[in-house]
Amino acid sequence: MAAEQADAAEKDITSQQQAEFIQRMKDEETLDVNFDTVAGLRSPENPRFLVEIIDTFLAHSATVVARLESEINQPIPYYGDAVRDLFQLKGSSSSMGGGRVAAACLELRRACDDSNKPRCLECLKKVKDEYQTLRDALNEISRMEMIILDQNVPTPSSSSAVVN
């Protein structure tokens, strides 16, 4: 019975609930106004744009975060490679509205510029923590978006005209 109620609640996500969740993420500074710009690119011609851009960002950024971890954890860190990857992660995170990830990337970049491995390890943890928070928020937004889109798909019986 409880599982059926949870399934029913899962299928009744509204745009208002999604907007409230996004606002909470902004209030917590997990997201910033750049997310609104990305979300505003949805159109009737491409209603799944937001889901697709989130999926693309998360796939790419997960790879970059893994590379960063490998580069910093070397006996002698690959600072130059890490800086290159930080530039990518900072830019893409900022574009998606992940200002805290971008700020953490900037701190890690400064530690790399100083060739300070202990500080790099501290800053890398911060980047990973902020990225995980952003990833979780974006995954939830994407999940809600899919439910909302699926609710708005006309069924064959509601979209068919009676032919005489």
C-alpha positions in Angstrom: 0.0 0.0 0.0 2.8 2.5 0.9 4.7 1.6 -2.2 1.6 2.3 -4.3 1.1 5.7 -2.6 4.8 6.5 -3.2 4.4 5.6 -6.9 1.3 7.8 -7.2 3.0 10.7 -5.5 6.0 10.2 -7.9 3.8 10.5 -10.9 2.1 13.7 -9.6 5.1 16.1 -9.8 3.9 19.6 -10.9 5.9 22.4 -12.5 5.2 24.3 -9.3 6.9 21.7 -7.2 9.9 21.6 -9.6 10.1 25.4 -9.5 10.0 25.3 -5.6 12.8 22.7 -5.6 14.9 24.9 -8.0 14.3 27.9 -5.8 15.5 25.9 -2.7 18.6 25.0 -4.6 19.2 28.7 -5.4 18.5 29.7 -1.8 21.2 27.1 -0.8 23.4 28.5 -3.6 23.7 25.1 -5.2 22.3 26.7 -8.3 22.6 30.3 -9.5 20.9 32.5 -12.1 22.8 30.8 -14.9 20.6 27.7 -14.4 17.6 29.9 -15.4 19.3 30.8 -18.6 19.8 27.1 -19.5 16.3 26.1 -18.4 14.9 29.0 -20.5 16.2 27.4 -23.6 13.5 24.8 -23.5 11.0 25.1 -26.4 8.0 23.3 -27.7 10.2 22.0 -30.5 12.6 20.5 -28.0 10.8 19.9 -24.7 13.4 17.5 -23.5 16.2 20.0 -23.9 16.8 20.5 -20.2 17.0 16.7 -19.5 19.4 16.3 -22.4 21.7 19.2 -21.4 21.8 18.0 -17.8 22.6 14.4 -18.9 25.4 15.7 -21.2 26.8 18.0 -18.5 26.8 15.2 -15.9 28.4 12.7 -18.2 31.2 15.1 -19.3 31.8 16.5 -15.8 32.0 13.1 -14.1 34.8 12.2 -16.5 36.6 15.5 -15.8 36.3 15.1 -12.0 37.7 11.5 -12.3 40.7 12.8 -14.3 41.3 15.6 -11.8 41.4 13.1 -9.0 43.9 11.0 -10.9 46.1 14.0 -11.8 46.2 15.4 -8.3 46.7 12.0 -6.6 49.9 11.2 -8.6 53.1 11.0 -6.5 54.1 14.2 -8.3 50.8 15.7 -9.4 50.2 16.7 -13.0 49.4 20.3 -12.2 49.3 21.4 -15.8 46.8 18.8 -16.8 44.7 19.5 -13.7 44.6 23.2 -14.5 43.4 22.3 -18.0 40.6 20.1 -16.6 39.7 22.7 -14.0 39.2 25.2 -16.7 36.7 22.9 -18.4 34.9 22.0 -15.2 34.7 25.6 -14.0 33.3 26.8 -17.3 30.8 24.0 -17.7 29.6 24.2 -14.1 29.3 27.9 -14.2 27.3 27.7 -17.4 24.9 25.2 -15.8 24.4 27.4 -12.7 26.8 25.6 -10.4 28.6 28.6 -9.0 29.8 26.8 -5.9 31.6 24.2 -8.1 33.1 26.9 -10.2 34.4 28.7 -7.0 35.8 25.4 -5.7 37.6 24.9 -9.0 39.1 28.4 -8.7 40.5 27.5 -5.3 42.0 24.3 -6.6 43.5 26.1 -9.5 45.3 28.5 -7.1 46.6 25.5 -5.2 47.8 23.9 -8.5 49.5 27.2 -9.5 51.3 27.1 -6.1 52.2 23.4 -6.7 50.9 22.8 -3.2 49.9 19.1 -3.1 48.4 19.1 0.5 46.3 22.1 -0.3 45.4 20.6 -3.7 44.1 17.5 -1.9 41.9 19.7 0.4 40.6 21.7 -2.5 40.0 18.6 -4.6 37.8 17.2 -1.8 35.8 20.5 -1.9 35.4 20.3 -5.7 34.2 16.7 -5.4 31.8 17.6 -2.6 30.3 20.6 -4.4 30.1 18.6 -7.6 28.2 15.8 -5.9 25.7 18.3 -4.4 25.2 19.9 -7.9 24.9 16.5 -9.5 22.3 15.4 -7.0 20.3 18.6 -7.5 20.5 18.3 -11.3 19.5 14.6 -11.3 16.5 15.5 -9.2 15.5 18.3 -11.6 15.9 16.0 -14.5 13.8 13.3 -12.8 11.1 15.8 -12.1 11.3 17.2 -15.7 10.8 13.7 -17.1 7.7 13.1 -14.9 6.2 16.4 -15.9 6.9 15.8 -19.6 5.4 12.3 -19.4 2.3 13.7 -17.7 1.8 16.1 -20.6 2.1 13.6 -23.4 -1.4 13.1 -24.9 -2.7 9.6 -24.9 -3.9 8.2 -28.3 -7.6 8.3 -27.1 -7.3 12.0 -26.1 -5.6 13.1 -29.2 -7.5 11.2 -31.8 -10.3 12.8 -33.7 -13.5 10.9 -34.5 -13.5 10.1 -38.2 -16.9 9.6 -39.9 
